[in-house]
Amino acid sequence: MGAATTIAVLVASQLIGGLVLDIFRSHGVPLRALFGPICGAILLVVGAWLVARRSF
């Protein structure tokens, strides 16, 4: 793996882990309020996958 791939995967895993932890801690938050962060997490995973595959 190159440096860009390693950094993209590390950043993506840290941010996804933080989002999952925040979701578990927020017991009364409606799903609609989490729509933006969940979409951001999906885009982050897609971006990390593109960097890892180098297909952009």
PDBQT receptor file of N, H, CA, C and O in Angstrom, charges set to zero:
ATOM      1  N   MET A   1       0.835  -1.184   0.000  1.00  0.00    +0.000 N 
ATOM      2  CA  MET A   1       0.000   0.000   0.000  1.00  0.00    +0.000 C 
ATOM      3  C   MET A   1       0.877   1.244   0.000  1.00  0.00    +0.000 C 
ATOM      4  O   MET A   1       1.943   1.279   0.613  1.00  0.00    +0.000 OA
ATOM      5  N   GLY A   2       0.405   2.244  -0.693  1.00  0.00    +0.000 N 
ATOM      6  H   GLY A   2      -0.462   2.215  -1.191  1.00  0.00    +0.000 HD
ATOM      7  CA  GLY A   2       1.111   3.505  -0.688  1.00  0.00    +0.000 C 
ATOM      8  C   GLY A   2       0.671   4.381   0.474  1.00  0.00    +0.000 C 
ATOM      9  O   GLY A   2      -0.214   4.017   1.250  1.00  0.00    +0.000 OA
ATOM     10  N   ALA A   3       1.300   5.532   0.577  1.00  0.00    +0.000 N 
ATOM     11  H   ALA A   3       2.018   5.827  -0.053  1.00  0.00    +0.000 HD
ATOM     12  CA  ALA A   3       0.995   6.435   1.687  1.00  0.00    +0.000 C 
ATOM     13  C   ALA A   3      -0.435   6.977   1.603  1.00  0.00    +0.000 C 
ATOM     14  O   ALA A   3      -1.119   7.078   2.621  1.00  0.00    +0.000 OA
ATOM     15  N   ALA A   4      -0.882   7.324   0.407  1.00  0.00    +0.000 N 
ATOM     16  H   ALA A   4      -0.326   7.242  -0.421  1.00  0.00    +0.000 HD
ATOM     17  CA  ALA A   4      -2.236   7.875   0.262  1.00  0.00    +0.000 C 
ATOM     18  C   ALA A   4      -3.295   6.850   0.645  1.00  0.00    +0.000 C 
ATOM     19  O   ALA A   4      -4.286   7.186   1.293  1.00  0.00    +0.000 OA
ATOM     20  N   THR A   5      -3.087   5.617   0.250  1.00  0.00    +0.000 N 
ATOM     21  H   THR A   5      -2.282   5.344  -0.276  1.00  0.00    +0.000 HD
ATOM     22  CA  THR A   5      -4.041   4.566   0.590  1.00  0.00    +0.000 C 
ATOM     23  C   THR A   5      -4.082   4.328   2.086  1.00  0.00    +0.000 C 
ATOM     24  O   THR A   5      -5.156   4.206   2.674  1.00  0.00    +0.000 OA
ATOM     25  N   THR A   6      -2.910   4.262   2.701  1.00  0.00    +0.000 N 
ATOM     26  H   THR A   6      -2.037   4.361   2.223  1.00  0.00    +0.000 HD
ATOM     27  CA  THR A   6      -2.840   4.029   4.146  1.00  0.00    +0.000 C 
ATOM     28  C   THR A   6      -3.519   5.148   4.915  1.00  0.00    +0.000 C 
ATOM     29  O   THR A   6      -4.286   4.889   5.842  1.00  0.00    +0.000 OA
ATOM     30  N   ILE A   7      -3.244   6.383   4.539  1.00  0.00    +0.000 N 
ATOM     31  H   ILE A   7      -2.621   6.593   3.785  1.00  0.00    +0.000 HD
ATOM     32  CA  ILE A   7      -3.841   7.529   5.225  1.00  0.00    +0.000 C 
ATOM     33  C   ILE A   7      -5.353   7.544   5.023  1.00  0.00    +0.000 C 
ATOM     34  O   ILE A   7      -6.098   7.797   5.970  1.00  0.00    +0.000 OA
ATOM     35  N   ALA A   8      -5.815   7.277   3.806  1.00  0.00    +0.000 N 
ATOM     36  H   ALA A   8      -5.210   7.072   3.037  1.00  0.00    +0.000 HD
ATOM     37  CA  ALA A   8      -7.258   7.280   3.542  1.00  0.00    +0.000 C 
ATOM     38  C   ALA A   8      -7.974   6.215   4.354  1.00  0.00    +0.000 C 
ATOM     39  O   ALA A   8      -9.047   6.468   4.901  1.00  0.00    +0.000 OA
ATOM     40  N   VAL A   9      -7.393   5.033   4.436  1.00  0.00    +0.000 N 
ATOM     41  H   VAL A   9      -6.521   4.828   3.992  1.00  0.00    +0.000 HD
ATOM     42  CA  VAL A   9      -8.024   3.953   5.199  1.00  0.00    +0.000 C 
ATOM     43  C   VAL A   9      -8.013   4.267   6.688  1.00  0.00    +0.000 C 
ATOM     44  O   VAL A   9      -9.007   4.019   7.370  1.00  0.00    +0.000 OA
ATOM     45  N   LEU A  10      -6.919   4.803   7.210  1.00  0.00    +0.000 N 
ATOM     46  H   LEU A  10      -6.111   5.004   6.656  1.00  0.00    +0.000 HD
ATOM     47  CA  LEU A  10      -6.851   5.146   8.633  1.00  0.00    +0.000 C 
ATOM     48  C   LEU A  10      -7.846   6.242   8.998  1.00  0.00    +0.000 C 
ATOM     49  O   LEU A  10      -8.549   6.129  10.002  1.00  0.00    +0.000 OA
ATOM     50  N   VAL A  11      -7.912   7.294   8.198  1.00  0.00    +0.000 N 
ATOM     51  H   VAL A  11      -7.341   7.386   7.382  1.00  0.00    +0.000 HD
ATOM     52  CA  VAL A  11      -8.838   8.389   8.481  1.00  0.00    +0.000 C 
ATOM     53  C   VAL A  11     -10.279   7.903   8.387  1.00  0.00    +0.000 C 
ATOM     54  O   VAL A  11     -11.107   8.241   9.233  1.00  0.00    +0.000 OA
ATOM     55  N   ALA A  12     -10.579   7.116   7.367  1.00  0.00    +0.000 N 
ATOM     56  H   ALA A  12      -9.906   6.842   6.679  1.00  0.00    +0.000 HD
ATOM     57  CA  ALA A  12     -11.942   6.602   7.212  1.00  0.00    +0.000 C 
ATOM     58  C   ALA A  12     -12.336   5.727   8.386  1.00  0.00    +0.000 C 
ATOM     59  O   ALA A  12     -13.452   5.842   8.892  1.00  0.00    +0.000 OA
ATOM     60  N   SER A  13     -11.442   4.854   8.829  1.00  0.00    +0.000 N 
ATOM     61  H   SER A  13     -10.535   4.761   8.418  1.00  0.00    +0.000 HD
ATOM     62  CA  SER A  13     -11.789   3.963   9.940  1.00  0.00    +0.000 C 
ATOM     63  C   SER A  13     -11.977   4.738  11.238  1.00  0.00    +0.000 C 
ATOM     64  O   SER A  13     -12.861   4.405  12.027  1.00  0.00    +0.000 OA
ATOM     65  N   GLN A  14     -11.172   5.756  11.474  1.00  0.00    +0.000 N 
ATOM     66  H   GLN A  14     -10.454   6.027  10.833  1.00  0.00    +0.000 HD
ATOM     67  CA  GLN A  14     -11.317   6.558  12.685  1.00  0.00    +0.000 C 
ATOM     68  C   GLN A  14     -12.631   7.338  12.673  1.00  0.00    +0.000 C 
ATOM     69  O   GLN A  14     -13.324   7.397  13.689  1.00  0.00    +0.000 OA
ATOM     70  N   LEU A  15     -12.974   7.929  11.545  1.00  0.00    +0.000 N 
ATOM     71  H   LEU A  15     -12.411   7.880  10.720  1.00  0.00    +0.000 HD
ATOM     72  CA  LEU A  15     -14.206   8.712  11.473  1.00  0.00    +0.000 C 
ATOM     73  C   LEU A  15     -15.446   7.827  11.530  1.00  0.00    +0.000 C 
ATOM     74  O   LEU A  15     -16.442   8.199  12.151  1.00  0.00    +0.000 OA
ATOM     75  N   ILE A  16     -15.397   6.671  10.897  1.00  0.00    +0.000 N 
ATOM     76  H   ILE A  16     -14.588   6.368  10.393  1.00  0.00    +0.000 HD
ATOM     77  CA  ILE A  16     -16.531   5.744  10.967  1.00  0.00    +0.000 C 
ATOM     78  C   ILE A  16     -16.696   5.235  12.392  1.00  0.00    +0.000 C 
ATOM     79  O   ILE A  16     -17.814   5.156  12.901  1.00  0.00    +0.000 OA
ATOM     80  N   GLY A  17     -15.589   4.890  13.034  1.00  0.00    +0.000 N 
ATOM     81  H   GLY A  17     -14.680   4.954  12.620  1.00  0.00    +0.000 HD
ATOM     82  CA  GLY A  17     -15.656   4.433  14.427  1.00  0.00    +0.000 C 
ATOM     83  C   GLY A  17     -16.218   5.502  15.345  1.00  0.00    +0.000 C 
ATOM     84  O   GLY A  17     -17.016   5.198  16.232  1.00  0.00    +0.000 OA
ATOM     85  N   GLY A  18     -15.816   6.747  15.147  1.00  0.00    +0.000 N 
ATOM     86  H   GLY A  18     -15.168   6.994  14.426  1.00  0.00    +0.000 HD
ATOM     87  CA  GLY A  18     -16.350   7.844  15.945  1.00  0.00    +0.000 C 
ATOM     88  C   GLY A  18     -17.831   8.064  15.708  1.00  0.00    +0.000 C 
ATOM     89  O   GLY A  18     -18.577   8.347  16.645  1.00  0.00    +0.000 OA
ATOM     90  N   LEU A  19     -18.264   7.935  14.459  1.00  0.00    +0.000 N 
ATOM     91  H   LEU A  19     -17.658   7.705  13.698  1.00  0.00    +0.000 HD
ATOM     92  CA  LEU A  19     -19.685   8.088  14.154  1.00  0.00    +0.000 C 
ATOM     93  C   LEU A  19     -20.506   6.983  14.803  1.00  0.00    +0.000 C 
ATOM     94  O   LEU A  19     -21.570   7.247  15.363  1.00  0.00    +0.000 OA
ATOM     95  N   VAL A  20     -20.020   5.752  14.732  1.00  0.00    +0.000 N 
ATOM     96  H   VAL A  20     -19.155   5.538  14.277  1.00  0.00    +0.000 HD
ATOM     97  CA  VAL A  20     -20.734   4.635  15.362  1.00  0.00    +0.000 C 
ATOM     98  C   VAL A  20     -20.815   4.838  16.869  1.00  0.00    +0.000 C 
ATOM     99  O   VAL A  20     -21.858   4.584  17.472  1.00  0.00    +0.000 OA
ATOM    100  N   LEU A  21     -19.735   5.290  17.478  1.00  0.00    +0.000 N 
ATOM    101  H   LEU A  21     -18.888   5.496  16.988  1.00  0.00    +0.000 HD
ATOM    102  CA  LEU A  21     -19.729   5.546  18.919  1.00  0.00    +0.000 C 
ATOM    103  C   LEU A  21     -20.713   6.654  19.278  1.00  0.00    +0.000 C 
ATOM    104  O   LEU A  21     -21.424   6.547  20.278  1.00  0.00    +0.000 OA
ATOM    105  N   ASP A  22     -20.764   7.710  18.481  1.00  0.00    +0.000 N 
ATOM    106  H   ASP A  22     -20.187   7.797  17.669  1.00  0.00    +0.000 HD
ATOM    107  CA  ASP A  22     -21.724   8.792  18.730  1.00  0.00    +0.000 C 
ATOM    108  C   ASP A  22     -23.166   8.315  18.592  1.00  0.00    +0.000 C 
ATOM    109  O   ASP A  22     -24.034   8.736  19.356  1.00  0.00    +0.000 OA
ATOM    110  N   ILE A  23     -23.425   7.442  17.625  1.00  0.00    +0.000 N 
ATOM    111  H   ILE A  23     -22.719   7.100  17.004  1.00  0.00    +0.000 HD
ATOM    112  CA  ILE A  23     -24.784   6.920  17.448  1.00  0.00    +0.000 C 
ATOM    113  C   ILE A  23     -25.192   6.094  18.659  1.00  0.00    +0.000 C 
ATOM    114  O   ILE A  23     -26.331   6.186  19.115  1.00  0.00    +0.000 OA
ATOM    115  N   PHE A  24     -24.269   5.282  19.186  1.00  0.00    +0.000 N 
ATOM    116  H   PHE A  24     -23.343   5.207  18.814  1.00  0.00    +0.000 HD
ATOM    117  CA  PHE A  24     -24.592   4.477  20.364  1.00  0.00    +0.000 C 
ATOM    118  C   PHE A  24     -24.819   5.344  21.600  1.00  0.00    +0.000 C 
ATOM    119  O   PHE A  24     -25.619   4.988  22.465  1.00  0.00    +0.000 OA
ATOM    120  N   ARG A  25     -24.127   6.472  21.690  1.00  0.00    +0.000 N 
ATOM    121  H   ARG A  25     -23.477   6.761  20.987  1.00  0.00    +0.000 HD
ATOM    122  CA  ARG A  25     -24.274   7.351  22.857  1.00  0.00    +0.000 C 
ATOM    123  C   ARG A  25     -25.522   8.217  22.787  1.00  0.00    +0.000 C 
ATOM    124  O   ARG A  25     -26.015   8.658  23.825  1.00  0.00    +0.000 OA
ATOM    125  N   SER A  26     -26.042   8.469  21.600  1.00  0.00    +0.000 N 
ATOM    126  H   SER A  26     -25.641   8.110  20.757  1.00  0.00    +0.000 HD
ATOM    127  CA  SER A  26     -27.208   9.344  21.443  1.00  0.00    +0.000 C 
ATOM    128  C   SER A  26     -28.469   8.492  21.428  1.00  0.00    +0.000 C 
ATOM    129  O   SER A  26     -28.870   7.977  20.385  1.00  0.00    +0.000 OA
ATOM    130  N   HIS A  27     -29.082   8.352  22.580  1.00  0.00    +0.000 N 
ATOM    131  H   HIS A  27     -28.756   8.770  23.427  1.00  0.00    +0.000 HD
ATOM    132  CA  HIS A  27     -30.233   7.461  22.690  1.00  0.00    +0.000 C 
ATOM    133  C   HIS A  27     -31.528   8.098  22.192  1.00  0.00    +0.000 C 
ATOM    134  O   HIS A  27     -32.396   7.394  21.676  1.00  0.00    +0.000 OA
ATOM    135  N   GLY A  28     -31.675   9.419  22.336  1.00  0.00    +0.000 N 
ATOM    136  H   GLY A  28     -30.970   9.991  22.756  1.00  0.00    +0.000 HD
ATOM    137  CA  GLY A  28     -32.941  10.047  21.986  1.00  0.00    +0.000 C 
ATOM    138  C   GLY A  28     -32.930  10.790  20.669  1.00  0.00    +0.000 C 
ATOM    139  O   GLY A  28     -33.874  11.526  20.380  1.00  0.00    +0.000 OA
ATOM    140  N   VAL A  29     -31.902  10.627  19.865  1.00  0.00    +0.000 N 
ATOM    141  H   VAL A  29     -31.135  10.030  20.101  1.00  0.00    +0.000 HD
ATOM    142  CA  VAL A  29     -31.794  11.379  18.618  1.00  0.00    +0.000 C 
ATOM    143  C   VAL A  29     -32.561  10.644  17.516  1.00  0.00    +0.000 C 
ATOM    144  O   VAL A  29     -32.357   9.448  17.307  1.00  0.00    +0.000 OA
ATOM    145  N   PRO A  30     -33.444  11.363  16.812  1.00  0.00    +0.000 N 
ATOM    146  CA  PRO A  30     -34.183  10.702  15.726  1.00  0.00    +0.000 C 
ATOM    147  C   PRO A  30     -33.263  10.381  14.547  1.00  0.00    +0.000 C 
ATOM    148  O   PRO A  30     -32.218  11.005  14.367  1.00  0.00    +0.000 OA
ATOM    149  N   LEU A  31     -33.669   9.412  13.765  1.00  0.00    +0.000 N 
ATOM    150  H   LEU A  31     -34.518   8.905  13.911  1.00  0.00    +0.000 HD
ATOM    151  CA  LEU A  31     -32.870   8.976  12.623  1.00  0.00    +0.000 C 
ATOM    152  C   LEU A  31     -32.695  10.095  11.599  1.00  0.00    +0.000 C 
ATOM    153  O   LEU A  31     -31.687  10.149  10.894  1.00  0.00    +0.000 OA
ATOM    154  N   ARG A  32     -33.685  10.985  11.523  1.00  0.00    +0.000 N 
ATOM    155  H   ARG A  32     -34.504  10.941  12.096  1.00  0.00    +0.000 HD
ATOM    156  CA  ARG A  32     -33.605  12.092  10.567  1.00  0.00    +0.000 C 
ATOM    157  C   ARG A  32     -32.426  13.021  10.879  1.00  0.00    +0.000 C 
ATOM    158  O   ARG A  32     -31.813  13.574   9.966  1.00  0.00    +0.000 OA
ATOM    159  N   ALA A  33     -32.114  13.191  12.157  1.00  0.00    +0.000 N 
ATOM    160  H   ALA A  33     -32.612  12.742  12.899  1.00  0.00    +0.000 HD
ATOM    161  CA  ALA A  33     -30.989  14.044  12.539  1.00  0.00    +0.000 C 
ATOM    162  C   ALA A  33     -29.652  13.395  12.200  1.00  0.00    +0.000 C 
ATOM    163  O   ALA A  33     -28.645  14.089  12.060  1.00  0.00    +0.000 OA
ATOM    164  N   LEU A  34     -29.633  12.089  12.068  1.00  0.00    +0.000 N 
ATOM    165  H   LEU A  34     -30.450  11.525  12.182  1.00  0.00    +0.000 HD
ATOM    166  CA  LEU A  34     -28.397  11.372  11.752  1.00  0.00    +0.000 C 
ATOM    167  C   LEU A  34     -28.218  11.144  10.257  1.00  0.00    +0.000 C 
ATOM    168  O   LEU A  34     -27.227  10.548   9.836  1.00  0.00    +0.000 OA
ATOM    169  N   PHE A  35     -29.168  11.611   9.451  1.00  0.00    +0.000 N 
ATOM    170  H   PHE A  35     -29.974  12.096   9.793  1.00  0.00    +0.000 HD
ATOM    171  CA  PHE A  35     -29.116  11.375   8.011  1.00  0.00    +0.000 C 
ATOM    172  C   PHE A  35     -27.867  11.990   7.376  1.00  0.00    +0.000 C 
ATOM    173  O   PHE A  35     -27.206  11.343   6.564  1.00  0.00    +0.000 OA
ATOM    174  N   GLY A  36     -27.542  13.222   7.737  1.00  0.00    +0.000 N 
ATOM    175  H   GLY A  36     -28.080  13.748   8.397  1.00  0.00    +0.000 HD
ATOM    176  CA  GLY A  36     -26.362  13.894   7.184  1.00  0.00    +0.000 C 
ATOM    177  C   GLY A  36     -25.061  13.190   7.524  1.00  0.00    +0.000 C 
ATOM    178  O   GLY A  36     -24.271  12.895   6.627  1.00  0.00    +0.000 OA
ATOM    179  N   PRO A  37     -24.817  12.910   8.817  1.00  0.00    +0.000 N 
ATOM    180  CA  PRO A  37     -23.585  12.198   9.158  1.00  0.00    +0.000 C 
ATOM    181  C   PRO A  37     -23.488  10.801   8.535  1.00  0.00    +0.000 C 
ATOM    182  O   PRO A  37     -22.396  10.358   8.178  1.00  0.00    +0.000 OA
ATOM    183  N   ILE A  38     -24.614  10.114   8.404  1.00  0.00    +0.000 N 
ATOM    184  H   ILE A  38     -25.500  10.475   8.694  1.00  0.00    +0.000 HD
ATOM    185  CA  ILE A  38     -24.579   8.781   7.794  1.00  0.00    +0.000 C 
ATOM    186  C   ILE A  38     -24.238   8.890   6.307  1.00  0.00    +0.000 C 
ATOM    187  O   ILE A  38     -23.471   8.077   5.789  1.00  0.00    +0.000 OA
ATOM    188  N   CYS A  39     -24.798   9.882   5.621  1.00  0.00    +0.000 N 
ATOM    189  H   CYS A  39     -25.420  10.541   6.042  1.00  0.00    +0.000 HD
ATOM    190  CA  CYS A  39     -24.443  10.097   4.214  1.00  0.00    +0.000 C 
ATOM    191  C   CYS A  39     -22.967  10.461   4.074  1.00  0.00    +0.000 C 
ATOM    192  O   CYS A  39     -22.297  10.005   3.148  1.00  0.00    +0.000 OA
ATOM    193  N   GLY A  40     -22.467  11.273   4.986  1.00  0.00    +0.000 N 
ATOM    194  H   GLY A  40     -23.011  11.643   5.739  1.00  0.00    +0.000 HD
ATOM    195  CA  GLY A  40     -21.048  11.610   4.975  1.00  0.00    +0.000 C 
ATOM    196  C   GLY A  40     -20.167  10.395   5.190  1.00  0.00    +0.000 C 
ATOM    197  O   GLY A  40     -19.117  10.265   4.561  1.00  0.00    +0.000 OA
ATOM    198  N   ALA A  41     -20.590   9.504   6.076  1.00  0.00    +0.000 N 
ATOM    199  H   ALA A  41     -21.443   9.609   6.587  1.00  0.00    +0.000 HD
ATOM    200  CA  ALA A  41     -19.823   8.282   6.323  1.00  0.00    +0.000 C 
ATOM    201  C   ALA A  41     -19.804   7.396   5.086  1.00  0.00    +0.000 C 
ATOM    202  O   ALA A  41     -18.780   6.794   4.762  1.00  0.00    +0.000 OA
ATOM    203  N   ILE A  42     -20.933   7.316   4.399  1.00  0.00    +0.000 N 
ATOM    204  H   ILE A  42     -21.765   7.805   4.662  1.00  0.00    +0.000 HD
ATOM    205  CA  ILE A  42     -20.988   6.509   3.172  1.00  0.00    +0.000 C 
ATOM    206  C   ILE A  42     -20.059   7.095   2.111  1.00  0.00    +0.000 C 
ATOM    207  O   ILE A  42     -19.325   6.360   1.450  1.00  0.00    +0.000 OA
ATOM    208  N   LEU A  43     -20.091   8.410   1.949  1.00  0.00    +0.000 N 
ATOM    209  H   LEU A  43     -20.687   9.007   2.485  1.00  0.00    +0.000 HD
ATOM    210  CA  LEU A  43     -19.198   9.052   0.987  1.00  0.00    +0.000 C 
ATOM    211  C   LEU A  43     -17.734   8.861   1.362  1.00  0.00    +0.000 C 
ATOM    212  O   LEU A  43     -16.879   8.702   0.491  1.00  0.00    +0.000 OA
ATOM    213  N   LEU A  44     -17.450   8.877   2.656  1.00  0.00    +0.000 N 
ATOM    214  H   LEU A  44     -18.144   9.006   3.364  1.00  0.00    +0.000 HD
ATOM    215  CA  LEU A  44     -16.082   8.664   3.117  1.00  0.00    +0.000 C 
ATOM    216  C   LEU A  44     -15.599   7.257   2.793  1.00  0.00    +0.000 C 
ATOM    217  O   LEU A  44     -14.459   7.070   2.367  1.00  0.00    +0.000 OA
ATOM    218  N   VAL A  45     -16.458   6.277   2.992  1.00  0.00    +0.000 N 
ATOM    219  H   VAL A  45     -17.384   6.429   3.337  1.00  0.00    +0.000 HD
ATOM    220  CA  VAL A  45     -16.093   4.896   2.668  1.00  0.00    +0.000 C 
ATOM    221  C   VAL A  45     -15.865   4.742   1.163  1.00  0.00    +0.000 C 
ATOM    222  O   VAL A  45     -14.920   4.077   0.740  1.00  0.00    +0.000 OA
ATOM    223  N   VAL A  46     -16.725   5.353   0.366  1.00  0.00    +0.000 N 
ATOM    224  H   VAL A  46     -17.493   5.893   0.710  1.00  0.00    +0.000 HD
ATOM    225  CA  VAL A  46     -16.555   5.282  -1.084  1.00  0.00    +0.000 C 
ATOM    226  C   VAL A  46     -15.248   5.954  -1.500  1.00  0.00    +0.000 C 
ATOM    227  O   VAL A  46     -14.522   5.429  -2.345  1.00  0.00    +0.000 OA
ATOM    228  N   GLY A  47     -14.948   7.098  -0.918  1.00  0.00    +0.000 N 
ATOM    229  H   GLY A  47     -15.538   7.525  -0.232  1.00  0.00    +0.000 HD
ATOM    230  CA  GLY A  47     -13.698   7.786  -1.237  1.00  0.00    +0.000 C 
ATOM    231  C   GLY A  47     -12.474   6.988  -0.842  1.00  0.00    +0.000 C 
ATOM    232  O   GLY A  47     -11.508   6.916  -1.601  1.00  0.00    +0.000 OA
ATOM    233  N   ALA A  48     -12.503   6.386   0.336  1.00  0.00    +0.000 N 
ATOM    234  H   ALA A  48     -13.288   6.444   0.953  1.00  0.00    +0.000 HD
ATOM    235  CA  ALA A  48     -11.375   5.557   0.765  1.00  0.00    +0.000 C 
ATOM    236  C   ALA A  48     -11.227   4.344  -0.143  1.00  0.00    +0.000 C 
ATOM    237  O   ALA A  48     -10.110   3.931  -0.457  1.00  0.00    +0.000 OA
ATOM    238  N   TRP A  49     -12.347   3.775  -0.564  1.00  0.00    +0.000 N 
ATOM    239  H   TRP A  49     -13.254   4.110  -0.309  1.00  0.00    +0.000 HD
ATOM    240  CA  TRP A  49     -12.295   2.630  -1.468  1.00  0.00    +0.000 C 
ATOM    241  C   TRP A  49     -11.704   3.032  -2.821  1.00  0.00    +0.000 C 
ATOM    242  O   TRP A  49     -10.919   2.286  -3.406  1.00  0.00    +0.000 OA
ATOM    243  N   LEU A  50     -12.086   4.218  -3.318  1.00  0.00    +0.000 N 
ATOM    244  H   LEU A  50     -12.724   4.824  -2.843  1.00  0.00    +0.000 HD
ATOM    245  CA  LEU A  50     -11.533   4.688  -4.587  1.00  0.00    +0.000 C 
ATOM    246  C   LEU A  50     -10.031   4.922  -4.489  1.00  0.00    +0.000 C 
ATOM    247  O   LEU A  50      -9.291   4.596  -5.417  1.00  0.00    +0.000 OA
ATOM    248  N   VAL A  51      -9.580   5.481  -3.378  1.00  0.00    +0.000 N 
ATOM    249  H   VAL A  51     -10.182   5.746  -2.624  1.00  0.00    +0.000 HD
ATOM    250  CA  VAL A  51      -8.146   5.691  -3.206  1.00  0.00    +0.000 C 
ATOM    251  C   VAL A  51      -7.430   4.348  -3.129  1.00  0.00    +0.000 C 
ATOM    252  O   VAL A  51      -6.364   4.168  -3.716  1.00  0.00    +0.000 OA
ATOM    253  N   ALA A  52      -8.031   3.402  -2.393  1.00  0.00    +0.000 N 
ATOM    254  H   ALA A  52      -8.897   3.548  -1.916  1.00  0.00    +0.000 HD
ATOM    255  CA  ALA A  52      -7.402   2.091  -2.245  1.00  0.00    +0.000 C 
ATOM    256  C   ALA A  52      -7.356   1.343  -3.577  1.00  0.00    +0.000 C 
ATOM    257  O   ALA A  52      -6.396   0.621  -3.847  1.00  0.00    +0.000 OA
ATOM    258  N   ARG A  53      -8.363   1.504  -4.394  1.00  0.00    +0.000 N 
ATOM    259  H   ARG A  53      -9.143   2.090  -4.175  1.00  0.00    +0.000 HD
ATOM    260  CA  ARG A  53      -8.405   0.809  -5.686  1.00  0.00    +0.000 C 
ATOM    261  C   ARG A  53      -7.727   1.611  -6.794  1.00  0.00    +0.000 C 
ATOM    262  O   ARG A  53      -7.421   1.068  -7.855  1.00  0.00    +0.000 OA
ATOM    263  N   ARG A  54      -7.493   2.895  -6.552  1.00  0.00    +0.000 N 
ATOM    264  H   ARG A  54      -7.741   3.336  -5.690  1.00  0.00    +0.000 HD
ATOM    265  CA  ARG A  54      -6.889   3.804  -7.539  1.00  0.00    +0.000 C 
ATOM    266  C   ARG A  54      -7.643   3.778  -8.864  1.00  0.00    +0.000 C 
ATOM    267  O   ARG A  54      -7.045   3.689  -9.936  1.00  0.00    +0.000 OA
ATOM    268  N   SER A  55      -8.974   3.858  -8.765  1.00  0.00    +0.000 N 
ATOM    269  H   SER A  55      -9.459   3.930  -7.893  1.00  0.00    +0.000 HD
ATOM    270  CA  SER A  55      -9.782   3.783  -9.984  1.00  0.00    +0.000 C 
ATOM    271  C   SER A  55     -10.574   5.063 -10.225  1.00  0.00    +0.000 C 
ATOM    272  O   SER A  55     -11.702   5.006 -10.716  1.00  0.00    +0.000 OA
ATOM    273  N   PHE A  56     -10.005   6.202  -9.891  1.00  0.00    +0.000 N 
ATOM    274  H   PHE A  56      -9.089   6.248  -9.492  1.00  0.00    +0.000 HD
ATOM    275  CA  PHE A  56     -10.719   7.447 -10.147  1.00  0.00    +0.000 C 
ATOM    276  C   PHE A  56     -10.106   8.173 -11.321  1.00  0.00    +0.000 C 
ATOM    277  O   PHE A  56     -10.572   9.250 -11.693  1.00  0.00    +0.000 OA
TER     278      PHE A  56
